[in-house]
Amino acid sequence: MSQHVEVGIGAGPTRRRSLGFFAVCLGNFVIMLDTNIVNLAVPHIQESLGGSFSGLLWVVNGYTLAVAALILCGGAIGDRLGNDRAYRFGVLGFAVTSLLCGLAPGLELLIGFRLLQGVAAALLLPALLGLIPHLFADPAARSRAVAIWGSTGAAALAAGPLISGLFIDTLGWRAIFGVNVPICVGIYLLARRTITDIPRGPRRPIDGWGQVLAIAALGALAFALMEGPSYGWTSPLILAAGALVVLAVPAFVVVQARSAHPLVPPRLFSDRRFTVAAVNGLVFQFVFFGTLFLLAIYLQTVHRTSALVAGLQLLPITIATALAPPLLTSRLMIERGLSVPVYLAALVGVPGFLLMLLCDATSPYWVLGAAMALQGLWSGLALPPTASLAVVSPPPGLTGTGSGVFNASRQLGGVLGVAVLGGIMSSADSVVTGMHIGMVICAVGVGVGVIALLVRYATVPASAG
């Protein structure tokens, strides 16, 4: 990182601050790696531990569900403790729970440990994004940092299928969790030496009722979506879960409006750019992680590939996702604002998902590869502008909370994407039919998300705020 970049932390040499930002990027890498690394393991976990398709959905979604439900509280804790301390605690928790996942003797315990892993990530994720405004005071430098942050997550997505496939085919599916442990230990040691003296926010009480209602709403929604195909959509249990969602969501809104210390402060949305960023973060994650889940099942069940071969075949989407932010998106954001990358994302994304309608059990790989390359380019163009809005929009003192809300919306999108598209695939006449329906839904989601972002904010420069 160049010597002239203005940073928000005044003490310490530039090298130390650069290493601190490297620790932030590593944290993002390991979180995104664990989100992506499980997809290819689903058939192997079922073969080893048994269980229904809905149970396997819980293995994939349990982690992201816990993050979505608790990340708001994690952001508030980060504001109170200081994001540097919250970050270190989250990394240690992630290492321990990853080890437990790798040692789980049964499917139920694996689901439980995945939930605990999500709890650690809920503390870690808002802290690492909340550190960026403290590390980079200059808006242009901050925009570059956000793009680099996004590219590290994208690099994890690129590495995830390869690491997963290699470990599954050589060491078994349990190794995909063990890989997190040495990475997290290294992150902790680096962060402890380089990220210090981050100011703490006000020590406001935690909104307990708001947190309970958030857990109830998200948990009931996830249960209804993932278990609906198994129990039946009109079964009393699924109807009760739906009723709980209907009651908990408005109750949460009322509690937040009346609470002296709300989990989601209403003034966080005083800048409408933040609202748009949160909504589009949900849409992005729904499409992206739902797509990765469908592709992992499609390749291994329809084309009968091994886990490693499936990981290799997923490279067009993951490499394009990783390379677009540093090579293309960051430059467009700085020189042209948000409008150009957002327009390009729509132009390549919608055709990329619709091209999947040509893929079936006998289609040549080049059709699938071209579709995935366009999808990866869409994700690499779409996420950095959205994340930039989320970083620059929160009021002073609420960077951690704002990061928590933005990432909660993203994690919720991931839960919904896997649950909805996975449910469609399991209920369809065939995997191919389910995949086709899911890709049409993703194309619509890309169009809706881009339109929402462009309606008012297409000309907002990335350095605004």
One Martini backbone bead per residue (centre of mass of N, CA, C, O) as a GRO file, in nm:
protein
  465
    1MET     BB    1   0.096   0.035   0.023
    2SER     BB    2   0.104   0.348  -0.009
    3GLN     BB    3   0.236   0.632   0.156
    4HIS     BB    4  -0.004   0.854   0.075
    5VAL     BB    5  -0.215   0.720   0.229
    6GLU     BB    6  -0.487   0.799   0.407
    7VAL     BB    7  -0.534   0.758   0.756
    8GLY     BB    8  -0.708   0.720   1.065
    9ILE     BB    9  -0.450   0.620   1.206
   10GLY     BB   10  -0.191   0.790   1.365
   11ALA     BB   11  -0.044   0.548   1.471
   12GLY     BB   12   0.214   0.435   1.325
   13PRO     BB   13   0.319   0.284   1.066
   14THR     BB   14   0.231   0.208   0.749
   15ARG     BB   15   0.297  -0.093   0.761
   16ARG     BB   16   0.110  -0.160   0.997
   17ARG     BB   17  -0.153  -0.068   0.858
   18SER     BB   18  -0.133  -0.259   0.618
   19LEU     BB   19  -0.142  -0.519   0.791
   20GLY     BB   20  -0.418  -0.459   0.910
   21PHE     BB   21  -0.571  -0.474   0.640
   22PHE     BB   22  -0.485  -0.763   0.581
   23ALA     BB   23  -0.642  -0.883   0.822
   24VAL     BB   24  -0.918  -0.798   0.721
   25CYS     BB   25  -0.908  -0.959   0.454
   26LEU     BB   26  -0.870  -1.238   0.586
   27GLY     BB   27  -1.139  -1.241   0.733
   28ASN     BB   28  -1.311  -1.233   0.478
   29PHE     BB   29  -1.200  -1.487   0.353
   30VAL     BB   30  -1.289  -1.700   0.572
   31ILE     BB   31  -1.592  -1.644   0.563
   32MET     BB   32  -1.636  -1.697   0.256
   33LEU     BB   33  -1.513  -1.977   0.248
   34ASP     BB   34  -1.728  -2.111   0.444
   35THR     BB   35  -1.975  -2.053   0.266
   36ASN     BB   36  -1.854  -2.212  -0.002
   37ILE     BB   37  -1.721  -2.498   0.095
   38VAL     BB   38  -1.995  -2.681   0.144
   39ASN     BB   39  -2.152  -2.745  -0.117
   40LEU     BB   40  -1.975  -2.996  -0.226
   41ALA     BB   41  -2.033  -3.169   0.054
   42VAL     BB   42  -2.327  -3.263   0.068
   43PRO     BB   43  -2.321  -3.559  -0.046
   44HIS     BB   44  -2.099  -3.656   0.163
   45ILE     BB   45  -2.251  -3.601   0.424
   46GLN     BB   46  -2.488  -3.786   0.361
   47GLU     BB   47  -2.318  -4.047   0.334
   48SER     BB   48  -2.198  -4.026   0.633
   49LEU     BB   49  -2.471  -3.910   0.816
   50GLY     BB   50  -2.712  -3.852   0.666
   51GLY     BB   51  -3.027  -3.752   0.583
   52SER     BB   52  -3.198  -3.500   0.464
   53PHE     BB   53  -3.228  -3.236   0.258
   54SER     BB   54  -3.308  -3.035   0.482
   55GLY     BB   55  -3.066  -3.099   0.664
   56LEU     BB   56  -2.854  -2.999   0.458
   57LEU     BB   57  -2.956  -2.709   0.450
   58TRP     BB   58  -2.871  -2.653   0.746
   59VAL     BB   59  -2.569  -2.676   0.702
   60VAL     BB   60  -2.557  -2.434   0.508
   61ASN     BB   61  -2.768  -2.224   0.670
   62GLY     BB   62  -2.693  -2.208   0.972
   63TYR     BB   63  -2.468  -2.005   0.950
   64THR     BB   64  -2.620  -1.768   0.801
   65LEU     BB   65  -2.851  -1.745   1.003
   66ALA     BB   66  -2.686  -1.659   1.251
   67VAL     BB   67  -2.569  -1.410   1.124
   68ALA     BB   68  -2.836  -1.264   1.055
   69ALA     BB   69  -2.952  -1.264   1.357
   70LEU     BB   70  -2.661  -1.144   1.511
   71ILE     BB   71  -2.514  -0.903   1.361
   72LEU     BB   72  -2.647  -0.664   1.498
   73CYS     BB   73  -2.527  -0.723   1.775
   74GLY     BB   74  -2.233  -0.732   1.677
   75GLY     BB   75  -2.216  -0.434   1.593
   76ALA     BB   76  -2.278  -0.313   1.874
   77ILE     BB   77  -2.039  -0.449   2.016
   78GLY     BB   78  -1.823  -0.316   1.841
   79ASP     BB   79  -1.886  -0.025   1.935
   80ARG     BB   80  -1.820  -0.081   2.239
   81LEU     BB   81  -1.531  -0.238   2.224
   82GLY     BB   82  -1.426  -0.230   1.954
   83ASN     BB   83  -1.341  -0.359   1.652
   84ASP     BB   84  -1.073  -0.495   1.731
   85ARG     BB   85  -1.178  -0.677   1.961
   86ALA     BB   86  -1.411  -0.813   1.813
   87TYR     BB   87  -1.235  -0.941   1.598
   88ARG     BB   88  -1.062  -1.127   1.778
   89PHE     BB   89  -1.292  -1.285   1.912
   90GLY     BB   90  -1.414  -1.394   1.646
   91VAL     BB   91  -1.169  -1.557   1.548
   92LEU     BB   92  -1.152  -1.755   1.783
   93GLY     BB   93  -1.441  -1.866   1.760
   94PHE     BB   94  -1.407  -1.973   1.470
   95ALA     BB   95  -1.188  -2.182   1.528
   96VAL     BB   96  -1.341  -2.359   1.732
   97THR     BB   97  -1.601  -2.422   1.560
   98SER     BB   98  -1.455  -2.551   1.323
   99LEU     BB   99  -1.343  -2.791   1.481
  100LEU     BB  100  -1.621  -2.904   1.567
  101CYS     BB  101  -1.729  -2.960   1.283
  102GLY     BB  102  -1.500  -3.168   1.207
  103LEU     BB  103  -1.597  -3.363   1.473
  104ALA     BB  104  -1.873  -3.439   1.403
  105PRO     BB  105  -2.081  -3.739   1.450
  106GLY     BB  106  -2.343  -3.574   1.352
  107LEU     BB  107  -2.585  -3.389   1.205
  108GLU     BB  108  -2.694  -3.232   1.451
  109LEU     BB  109  -2.417  -3.130   1.552
  110LEU     BB  110  -2.332  -2.989   1.295
  111ILE     BB  111  -2.557  -2.782   1.299
  112GLY     BB  112  -2.489  -2.662   1.577
  113PHE     BB  113  -2.194  -2.573   1.503
  114ARG     BB  114  -2.279  -2.389   1.269
  115LEU     BB  115  -2.428  -2.191   1.446
  116LEU     BB  116  -2.181  -2.113   1.620
  117GLN     BB  117  -2.013  -2.011   1.385
  118GLY     BB  118  -2.214  -1.777   1.322
  119VAL     BB  119  -2.172  -1.626   1.586
  120ALA     BB  120  -1.877  -1.551   1.536
  121ALA     BB  121  -1.928  -1.408   1.260
  122ALA     BB  122  -2.121  -1.185   1.379
  123LEU     BB  123  -1.871  -1.042   1.515
  124LEU     BB  124  -1.659  -1.026   1.279
  125LEU     BB  125  -1.787  -0.889   1.023
  126PRO     BB  126  -1.857  -0.593   1.123
  127ALA     BB  127  -1.573  -0.527   1.223
  128LEU     BB  128  -1.411  -0.538   0.954
  129LEU     BB  129  -1.581  -0.320   0.803
  130GLY     BB  130  -1.564  -0.101   1.039
  131LEU     BB  131  -1.244  -0.049   1.002
  132ILE     BB  132  -1.212   0.112   0.736
  133PRO     BB  133  -1.278   0.410   0.828
  134HIS     BB  134  -1.028   0.408   1.030
  135LEU     BB  135  -0.801   0.347   0.811
  136PHE     BB  136  -0.977   0.540   0.596
  137ALA     BB  137  -1.031   0.883   0.542
  138ASP     BB  138  -1.009   0.881   0.250
  139PRO     BB  139  -1.238   0.832   0.007
  140ALA     BB  140  -1.063   0.704  -0.216
  141ALA     BB  141  -0.918   0.499  -0.034
  142ARG     BB  142  -1.177   0.365   0.065
  143SER     BB  143  -1.273   0.260  -0.209
  144ARG     BB  144  -1.028   0.082  -0.259
  145ALA     BB  145  -1.064  -0.090  -0.004
  146VAL     BB  146  -1.341  -0.205  -0.074
  147ALA     BB  147  -1.248  -0.347  -0.331
  148ILE     BB  148  -1.040  -0.528  -0.192
  149TRP     BB  149  -1.232  -0.658   0.005
  150GLY     BB  150  -1.408  -0.784  -0.218
  151SER     BB  151  -1.175  -0.953  -0.352
  152THR     BB  152  -1.121  -1.144  -0.112
  153GLY     BB  153  -1.396  -1.275  -0.115
  154ALA     BB  154  -1.372  -1.366  -0.410
  155ALA     BB  155  -1.121  -1.542  -0.369
  156ALA     BB  156  -1.266  -1.742  -0.183
  157LEU     BB  157  -1.470  -1.832  -0.396
  158ALA     BB  158  -1.250  -1.943  -0.586
  159ALA     BB  159  -1.114  -2.141  -0.372
  160GLY     BB  160  -1.338  -2.315  -0.247
  161PRO     BB  161  -1.390  -2.543  -0.459
  162LEU     BB  162  -1.096  -2.643  -0.469
  163ILE     BB  163  -1.054  -2.705  -0.171
  164SER     BB  164  -1.297  -2.884  -0.135
  165GLY     BB  165  -1.238  -3.096  -0.356
  166LEU     BB  166  -0.956  -3.177  -0.256
  167PHE     BB  167  -1.031  -3.262   0.034
  168ILE     BB  168  -1.256  -3.465  -0.026
  169ASP     BB  169  -1.080  -3.657  -0.221
  170THR     BB  170  -0.845  -3.697   0.015
  171LEU     BB  171  -0.960  -3.628   0.338
  172GLY     BB  172  -1.238  -3.521   0.344
  173TRP     BB  173  -1.498  -3.319   0.462
  174ARG     BB  174  -1.369  -3.231   0.743
  175ALA     BB  175  -1.128  -3.054   0.625
  176ILE     BB  176  -1.292  -2.790   0.553
  177PHE     BB  177  -1.280  -2.694   0.859
  178GLY     BB  178  -0.975  -2.721   0.943
  179VAL     BB  179  -0.857  -2.486   0.763
  180ASN     BB  180  -0.944  -2.246   0.957
  181VAL     BB  181  -0.757  -2.261   1.203
  182PRO     BB  182  -0.476  -2.150   1.103
  183ILE     BB  183  -0.587  -1.891   0.985
  184CYS     BB  184  -0.706  -1.770   1.250
  185VAL     BB  185  -0.446  -1.762   1.412
  186GLY     BB  186  -0.297  -1.570   1.222
  187ILE     BB  187  -0.495  -1.335   1.239
  188TYR     BB  188  -0.479  -1.282   1.541
  189LEU     BB  189  -0.175  -1.216   1.558
  190LEU     BB  190  -0.182  -0.981   1.355
  191ALA     BB  191  -0.406  -0.803   1.486
  192ARG     BB  192  -0.271  -0.765   1.768
  193ARG     BB  193  -0.021  -0.594   1.635
  194THR     BB  194  -0.191  -0.381   1.420
  195ILE     BB  195  -0.487  -0.354   1.568
  196THR     BB  196  -0.529  -0.052   1.742
  197ASP     BB  197  -0.692   0.206   1.900
  198ILE     BB  198  -0.994   0.182   1.874
  199PRO     BB  199  -1.264   0.346   1.921
  200ARG     BB  200  -1.523   0.364   2.128
  201GLY     BB  201  -1.840   0.347   2.180
  202PRO     BB  202  -2.122   0.365   2.318
  203ARG     BB  203  -2.263   0.217   2.625
  204ARG     BB  204  -2.516   0.070   2.520
  205PRO     BB  205  -2.770  -0.113   2.541
  206ILE     BB  206  -2.902  -0.409   2.464
  207ASP     BB  207  -3.155  -0.520   2.244
  208GLY     BB  208  -3.329  -0.781   2.348
  209TRP     BB  209  -3.608  -0.778   2.207
  210GLY     BB  210  -3.502  -0.737   1.923
  211GLN     BB  211  -3.333  -0.996   1.913
  212VAL     BB  212  -3.559  -1.199   1.962
  213LEU     BB  213  -3.733  -1.116   1.716
  214ALA     BB  214  -3.520  -1.172   1.501
  215ILE     BB  215  -3.485  -1.472   1.558
  216ALA     BB  216  -3.781  -1.554   1.521
  217ALA     BB  217  -3.821  -1.459   1.228
  218LEU     BB  218  -3.579  -1.601   1.087
  219GLY     BB  219  -3.621  -1.889   1.194
  220ALA     BB  220  -3.911  -1.930   1.088
  221LEU     BB  221  -3.852  -1.874   0.792
  222ALA     BB  222  -3.640  -2.095   0.748
  223PHE     BB  223  -3.813  -2.333   0.836
  224ALA     BB  224  -4.040  -2.304   0.628
  225LEU     BB  225  -3.860  -2.320   0.368
  226MET     BB  226  -3.697  -2.596   0.437
  227GLU     BB  227  -3.959  -2.778   0.554
  228GLY     BB  228  -4.202  -2.761   0.361
  229PRO     BB  229  -4.149  -3.004   0.162
  230SER     BB  230  -4.165  -3.220   0.397
  231TYR     BB  231  -4.438  -3.139   0.562
  232GLY     BB  232  -4.592  -2.924   0.423
  233TRP     BB  233  -4.746  -2.619   0.362
  234THR     BB  234  -5.022  -2.712   0.545
  235SER     BB  235  -4.896  -2.765   0.797
  236PRO     BB  236  -4.903  -2.673   1.122
  237LEU     BB  237  -4.599  -2.604   1.154
  238ILE     BB  238  -4.572  -2.413   0.907
  239LEU     BB  239  -4.802  -2.221   0.980
  240ALA     BB  240  -4.680  -2.134   1.252
  241ALA     BB  241  -4.423  -2.012   1.134
  242GLY     BB  242  -4.567  -1.800   0.959
  243ALA     BB  243  -4.713  -1.658   1.195
  244LEU     BB  244  -4.455  -1.569   1.341
  245VAL     BB  245  -4.353  -1.384   1.121
  246VAL     BB  246  -4.602  -1.193   1.107
  247LEU     BB  247  -4.561  -1.101   1.412
  248ALA     BB  248  -4.248  -1.031   1.443
  249VAL     BB  249  -4.192  -0.806   1.238
  250PRO     BB  250  -4.377  -0.571   1.346
  251ALA     BB  251  -4.267  -0.589   1.635
  252PHE     BB  252  -3.982  -0.501   1.564
  253VAL     BB  253  -4.051  -0.223   1.452
  254VAL     BB  254  -4.181  -0.112   1.713
  255VAL     BB  255  -3.941  -0.151   1.903
  256GLN     BB  256  -3.741   0.030   1.744
  257ALA     BB  257  -3.916   0.297   1.766
  258ARG     BB  258  -3.927   0.286   2.107
  259SER     BB  259  -3.643   0.251   2.166
  260ALA     BB  260  -3.360   0.385   2.322
  261HIS     BB  261  -3.184   0.108   2.218
  262PRO     BB  262  -3.166   0.008   1.926
  263LEU     BB  263  -3.060  -0.226   1.707
  264VAL     BB  264  -3.206  -0.034   1.479
  265PRO     BB  265  -3.149   0.269   1.408
  266PRO     BB  266  -3.339   0.490   1.237
  267ARG     BB  267  -3.100   0.696   1.157
  268LEU     BB  268  -2.956   0.501   0.962
  269PHE     BB  269  -3.194   0.585   0.730
  270SER     BB  270  -3.149   0.892   0.654
  271ASP     BB  271  -2.988   0.762   0.427
  272ARG     BB  272  -3.103   0.617   0.138
  273ARG     BB  273  -2.851   0.466   0.045
  274PHE     BB  274  -2.855   0.251   0.268
  275THR     BB  275  -3.118   0.116   0.194
  276VAL     BB  276  -3.033   0.031  -0.088
  277ALA     BB  277  -2.788  -0.137   0.000
  278ALA     BB  278  -2.942  -0.345   0.174
  279VAL     BB  279  -3.130  -0.454  -0.045
  280ASN     BB  280  -2.903  -0.531  -0.253
  281GLY     BB  281  -2.756  -0.728  -0.069
  282LEU     BB  282  -2.983  -0.934  -0.064
  283VAL     BB  283  -3.008  -0.987  -0.367
  284PHE     BB  284  -2.721  -1.074  -0.422
  285GLN     BB  285  -2.709  -1.320  -0.225
  286PHE     BB  286  -2.940  -1.477  -0.336
  287VAL     BB  287  -2.820  -1.523  -0.617
  288PHE     BB  288  -2.532  -1.625  -0.563
  289PHE     BB  289  -2.579  -1.861  -0.348
  290GLY     BB  290  -2.801  -2.003  -0.499
  291THR     BB  291  -2.630  -2.069  -0.748
  292LEU     BB  292  -2.401  -2.235  -0.617
  293PHE     BB  293  -2.584  -2.456  -0.512
  294LEU     BB  294  -2.705  -2.551  -0.778
  295LEU     BB  295  -2.435  -2.616  -0.925
  296ALA     BB  296  -2.329  -2.831  -0.729
  297ILE     BB  297  -2.564  -3.030  -0.774
  298TYR     BB  298  -2.568  -3.046  -1.084
  299LEU     BB  299  -2.278  -3.156  -1.134
  300GLN     BB  300  -2.295  -3.418  -0.932
  301THR     BB  301  -2.581  -3.541  -1.047
  302VAL     BB  302  -2.589  -3.500  -1.364
  303HIS     BB  303  -2.259  -3.521  -1.440
  304ARG     BB  304  -2.094  -3.692  -1.229
  305THR     BB  305  -1.894  -3.542  -1.059
  306SER     BB  306  -1.650  -3.461  -0.880
  307ALA     BB  307  -1.554  -3.237  -0.653
  308LEU     BB  308  -1.304  -3.134  -0.805
  309VAL     BB  309  -1.430  -3.099  -1.085
  310ALA     BB  310  -1.647  -2.904  -0.992
  311GLY     BB  311  -1.450  -2.687  -0.896
  312LEU     BB  312  -1.324  -2.641  -1.176
  313GLN     BB  313  -1.600  -2.571  -1.326
  314LEU     BB  314  -1.644  -2.304  -1.132
  315LEU     BB  315  -1.420  -2.094  -1.219
  316PRO     BB  316  -1.561  -1.876  -1.396
  317ILE     BB  317  -1.722  -1.744  -1.157
  318THR     BB  318  -1.491  -1.703  -0.944
  319ILE     BB  319  -1.278  -1.550  -1.111
  320ALA     BB  320  -1.454  -1.316  -1.206
  321THR     BB  321  -1.522  -1.222  -0.918
  322ALA     BB  322  -1.218  -1.166  -0.835
  323LEU     BB  323  -1.116  -0.972  -1.084
  324ALA     BB  324  -1.311  -0.732  -1.124
  325PRO     BB  325  -1.259  -0.533  -0.888
  326PRO     BB  326  -0.943  -0.464  -0.936
  327LEU     BB  327  -0.953  -0.432  -1.267
  328LEU     BB  328  -1.248  -0.259  -1.290
  329THR     BB  329  -1.441  -0.145  -1.065
  330SER     BB  330  -1.262   0.056  -0.910
  331ARG     BB  331  -1.207   0.244  -1.152
  332LEU     BB  332  -1.502   0.312  -1.217
  333MET     BB  333  -1.576   0.435  -0.942
  334ILE     BB  334  -1.365   0.668  -0.945
  335GLU     BB  335  -1.418   0.784  -1.250
  336ARG     BB  336  -1.768   0.722  -1.276
  337GLY     BB  337  -1.886   0.589  -1.048
  338LEU     BB  338  -2.176   0.380  -1.017
  339SER     BB  339  -2.319   0.348  -1.297
  340VAL     BB  340  -2.138   0.174  -1.480
  341PRO     BB  341  -2.115  -0.097  -1.313
  342VAL     BB  342  -2.423  -0.135  -1.292
  343TYR     BB  343  -2.491  -0.156  -1.591
  344LEU     BB  344  -2.296  -0.389  -1.656
  345ALA     BB  345  -2.421  -0.594  -1.464
  346ALA     BB  346  -2.691  -0.614  -1.617
  347LEU     BB  347  -2.583  -0.688  -1.907
  348VAL     BB  348  -2.443  -0.966  -1.800
  349GLY     BB  349  -2.637  -1.108  -1.598
  350VAL     BB  350  -2.902  -1.184  -1.738
  351PRO     BB  351  -2.777  -1.358  -1.968
  352GLY     BB  352  -2.622  -1.554  -1.782
  353PHE     BB  353  -2.878  -1.689  -1.656
  354LEU     BB  354  -3.038  -1.758  -1.921
  355LEU     BB  355  -2.819  -1.951  -2.045
  356MET     BB  356  -2.892  -2.196  -1.851
  357LEU     BB  357  -3.135  -2.308  -2.029
  358LEU     BB  358  -2.918  -2.481  -2.215
  359CYS     BB  359  -2.877  -2.664  -1.968
  360ASP     BB  360  -2.796  -3.013  -1.930
  361ALA     BB  361  -2.699  -3.345  -1.953
  362THR     BB  362  -2.577  -3.279  -2.276
  363SER     BB  363  -2.432  -3.028  -2.256
  364PRO     BB  364  -2.184  -2.832  -2.315
  365TYR     BB  365  -1.949  -2.669  -2.125
  366TRP     BB  366  -1.930  -2.388  -2.270
  367VAL     BB  367  -2.207  -2.289  -2.184
  368LEU     BB  368  -2.162  -2.292  -1.879
  369GLY     BB  369  -1.902  -2.121  -1.876
  370ALA     BB  370  -2.024  -1.864  -2.000
  371ALA     BB  371  -2.241  -1.817  -1.789
  372MET     BB  372  -2.048  -1.801  -1.540
  373ALA     BB  373  -1.877  -1.563  -1.635
  374LEU     BB  374  -2.112  -1.359  -1.637
  375GLN     BB  375  -2.187  -1.395  -1.339
  376GLY     BB  376  -1.911  -1.309  -1.223
  377LEU     BB  377  -1.910  -1.026  -1.346
  378TRP     BB  378  -2.159  -0.928  -1.204
  379SER     BB  379  -2.058  -0.957  -0.909
  380GLY     BB  380  -1.796  -0.777  -0.945
  381LEU     BB  381  -1.978  -0.518  -1.019
  382ALA     BB  382  -2.210  -0.506  -0.787
  383LEU     BB  383  -2.085  -0.504  -0.493
  384PRO     BB  384  -1.896  -0.253  -0.449
  385PRO     BB  385  -2.112  -0.025  -0.477
  386THR     BB  386  -2.287  -0.126  -0.244
  387ALA     BB  387  -2.067  -0.120  -0.021
  388SER     BB  388  -2.001   0.180  -0.046
  389LEU     BB  389  -2.272   0.286   0.052
  390ALA     BB  390  -2.259   0.144   0.334
  391VAL     BB  391  -1.996   0.288   0.439
  392VAL     BB  392  -2.073   0.612   0.388
  393SER     BB  393  -2.374   0.648   0.531
  394PRO     BB  394  -2.335   0.632   0.819
  395PRO     BB  395  -2.332   0.768   1.101
  396PRO     BB  396  -2.161   0.871   1.346
  397GLY     BB  397  -2.099   0.579   1.552
  398LEU     BB  398  -2.242   0.355   1.320
  399THR     BB  399  -2.053   0.161   1.161
  400GLY     BB  400  -2.102  -0.115   1.293
  401THR     BB  401  -2.409  -0.118   1.267
  402GLY     BB  402  -2.421  -0.073   0.963
  403SER     BB  403  -2.260  -0.325   0.893
  404GLY     BB  404  -2.460  -0.521   1.023
  405VAL     BB  405  -2.707  -0.458   0.847
  406PHE     BB  406  -2.582  -0.514   0.572
  407ASN     BB  407  -2.490  -0.810   0.641
  408ALA     BB  408  -2.768  -0.914   0.719
  409SER     BB  409  -2.893  -0.883   0.441
  410ARG     BB  410  -2.696  -1.073   0.301
  411GLN     BB  411  -2.743  -1.328   0.472
  412LEU     BB  412  -3.043  -1.346   0.422
  413GLY     BB  413  -3.013  -1.385   0.119
  414GLY     BB  414  -2.860  -1.653   0.139
  415VAL     BB  415  -3.078  -1.813   0.284
  416LEU     BB  416  -3.302  -1.769   0.073
  417GLY     BB  417  -3.158  -1.878  -0.175
  418VAL     BB  418  -3.113  -2.171  -0.074
  419ALA     BB  419  -3.403  -2.232   0.018
  420VAL     BB  420  -3.565  -2.163  -0.237
  421LEU     BB  421  -3.392  -2.304  -0.462
  422GLY     BB  422  -3.368  -2.575  -0.317
  423GLY     BB  423  -3.674  -2.627  -0.297
  424ILE     BB  424  -3.728  -2.624  -0.599
  425MET     BB  425  -3.539  -2.857  -0.675
  426SER     BB  426  -3.674  -3.077  -0.481
  427SER     BB  427  -3.976  -3.030  -0.625
  428ALA     BB  428  -3.897  -3.102  -0.888
  429ASP     BB  429  -3.879  -3.331  -1.145
  430SER     BB  430  -3.582  -3.209  -1.171
  431VAL     BB  431  -3.279  -3.071  -1.154
  432VAL     BB  432  -3.293  -2.914  -1.418
  433THR     BB  433  -3.562  -2.774  -1.373
  434GLY     BB  434  -3.486  -2.635  -1.107
  435MET     BB  435  -3.250  -2.477  -1.227
  436HIS     BB  436  -3.409  -2.313  -1.436
  437ILE     BB  437  -3.597  -2.168  -1.242
  438GLY     BB  438  -3.374  -2.037  -1.070
  439MET     BB  439  -3.242  -1.865  -1.304
  440VAL     BB  440  -3.487  -1.689  -1.360
  441ILE     BB  441  -3.500  -1.564  -1.080
  442CYS     BB  442  -3.215  -1.439  -1.092
  443ALA     BB  443  -3.263  -1.251  -1.333
  444VAL     BB  444  -3.481  -1.086  -1.194
  445GLY     BB  445  -3.311  -0.997  -0.950
  446VAL     BB  446  -3.102  -0.836  -1.107
  447GLY     BB  447  -3.295  -0.631  -1.231
  448VAL     BB  448  -3.421  -0.520  -0.970
  449GLY     BB  449  -3.160  -0.432  -0.824
  450VAL     BB  450  -3.057  -0.232  -1.039
  451ILE     BB  451  -3.301  -0.045  -1.051
  452ALA     BB  452  -3.294   0.043  -0.753
  453LEU     BB  453  -3.004   0.171  -0.770
  454LEU     BB  454  -3.071   0.376  -1.024
  455VAL     BB  455  -3.312   0.562  -0.970
  456ARG     BB  456  -3.122   0.765  -0.764
  457TYR     BB  457  -2.786   0.653  -0.754
  458ALA     BB  458  -2.617   0.647  -1.024
  459THR     BB  459  -2.455   0.945  -0.968
  460VAL     BB  460  -2.309   0.848  -0.726
  461PRO     BB  461  -2.019   0.872  -0.594
  462ALA     BB  462  -1.796   0.668  -0.430
  463SER     BB  463  -1.680   0.925  -0.246
  464ALA     BB  464  -1.915   0.969  -0.095
  465GLY     BB  465  -1.912   1.093   0.248
   0.00000   0.00000   0.00000
